[in-house]
Amino acid sequence: MNFRPFASAFQLASDIRRKKISSLELLNAYLKRVERFNPTLNAIVVTDIDRARKHARAADRLTMRGERLGPLHGVPMTLKESFDIQGLPSTWGRVDLRDNLPAEDADIVKRYKSAGAIVFGKTNVPAMLADWQTFNPVYGTTHNPWNTALVPGGSSGGSAAALAAGLTGLESGSDIGASIRDPSHYCGVYGHKPTYGLCSVQGHALPSYQSPDDLAVVGPMARSARDLELALRVIAGGDDVMSRGWRVHLQKPHHTRWKDFKVAVLKTADTADVDMAVQHSIQAVADFLAKSGAKVSDTARPDIDLHDAHQTFILLLRAATARNLSASQWQAVQERSAALDPAREDYEAWMLRGCALSHYDWLQLHEKRYRMQLQWEAFFKDYDLLLCPTAANNKTNGGNA
């Protein structure tokens, strides 16, 4: 057996295909690591071992016949607790949802399984997926594997911690206000927040809802950038309704040499101040790219007021998450918003105003957002990427999901 717990999912699939290790052996090896390290980390909070072993054995029989299900054939993986998996609890960290046992897999779970992945468990979240850490009254606290005195980020904190600790081969999270990007940053793994609507969110919702949230997406988390590309190709596509009318065609990268890239650099912003140590790291990457031949600019960017963009995002974010409030909670927010000093421009004021937006005001913000989107679209016709930090120092940079 050739078990490498920190190998990429791409490499694990290759090892299985070349019969260096069987899917069952790989699954059992990960389960041993879970047994050893997870009691301290509390990253994986639900397991489905018997069913996973059954699927791993079936995958191995196909391997012996020279057949495979797809690009993730036989690779063990876990998924964020908020994704529906048939027969397993989806609590979102809420005690009243302990008995929420979905009858059907979420769309991306189906797609991972169709690609051959072996799903063996679910990873921890903060309550309602709404915090920068990961603890809740159902499953308790998840710790950062690099330093258990620190948090792993949120809300896909269990996902990031499991990857960083080598407890799983691949993961996926959800993101509305940093819930993939933030824990990936905190735990030193890779995460991708896709374009809104690119991946189906069906099966990632509270039991009372089926329609998707504005701004919210689902996307892959992994130990390599190559895995992000592989996983995105597996899960991309609309739900049953949308896929009747369109198909996803993900283009290959346009450039393969650094000298062909144009890179803009944004190390900090007045609206979201960044620690100097992080700025130095961003600059080090920019310097490497420049020395490698890329055209690097620290001034190129759209003519967008970043403070205005920040405020617009928070207002739309809190409008999107307001549907999770009860009628009485929403009424209380309305009253608090109405009582605000019009001069207040802190995060709490933005949050309250966002939750209490009229539809007319939302439409005006949506127009502003769309105009910014067009500006970014024009910018990326000239530049290939914007290199910037994942997280800021201040307390006004939003929320999760």
Buried (B, 14 or more C-beta within 10 A) or exposed (E): EEBBBEBBBBBBBEBBBEEBBBBBBBBBBBBEBBEEBBEEBBBBBBBBEEBBBEBBBBBBEBBEEEEBBBBBBBBBBBBBBBBBBBEBBBBBBBEEBEEBEBEEBBBBBBBBBEBBBBBBBBBBBBBBBBBBBBBBEBBEBBBBBEEBEEBBBBBBBBBBBBBBBBBBBBBBBBBBBBBBBBBBBBBEBBBBBBEBEBBBBBBBBBEEEEEBBBBBBBBBBBBBEBBBBBBBBBBBBBBEEEEEEEEEEEEEEEEEEBEEBBBBBBBBBEBBEBEEEBBEBBBEEBEEBBEEEBBBEBEBBBEBEBEEBBBBBBBBBBBBBBBBEEEEEBEBBEEBBEEBEEEEEEBEBBBBBBBBBEEEBBEEBBEBBEEBEEBBEEBBEEBBEBBBBBBBEEEBBBBBB
